[in-house]
Structure formats: structure tokens, C-alpha cells
Amino acid sequence: QLQLVESGGGLVQAGGSLRLSCAASGIIFSIDDMGWYRQAPGKQRELVATVTSGGSTNYADSVKGRFTIARDNAKGTIYLQMNSLKPEDTAVYYCNVKYYSGFRYYTQWGQGTQVTVSS
């Protein structure tokens, strides 16, 4: 079983920056893709950014050029550096980790961390 602990959310003014972290513990040597998703009130959860085990990244169009995802495989941790934040970035941010255990493939979600951007 993989455990995820998120940190780094908070309240920031528009134009500011925040850095989210998500630390995995457990079977970290079998982690595959990792990513960040977000869910705003009344909206569906959406992809923000992902990074593969090989380091390839993918971003939602709405955050390209402003957010950067990175992973530290040795620590089993992913980060999301968020710059030039906008009020529409306000949401609960969830980390997502896909991993192998035995012959099965699992998806694990973090508990979520609130990001609020004031105008």
C-alpha cells in the first residue's frame, strides 16, 4: 500500500507563487506516472500536470508557462511550482500516483490541499 502526504497549499494574492509537495511512502520503487489534479467548487476534477517515470511532462493548457512539475525518484516525491497564480487557479489540488504492486497496477490519490488565490 502506498501512502501520500501533500503539503504546501494556502492563500496567496493573484500574481503570487506557491509550491506543492506530495511525498509517497511504501512501495516507492515501483512508482510509474505521477501527477497533480485539481477540483474547483462545482466543477469536475481536472488534470493540471503529469510526469512519467522517465521525466516526460504534460500540462493543461491553462497552466502552461506558469506551473512546473518535477519529481524526485529517490524520495518518491513530486512537486508543483505554481507561479503567476490567478483567481481561477483556486481549487483543491490532489496528487496522483500510479504504481505496480506484484502483477497489479494501482492508482492512489492524496488527501488534497487547498489553494486559494485572491484577486
Disulfide bonds with the S-S distance in Angstrom:
Cys22-Cys95 2.08
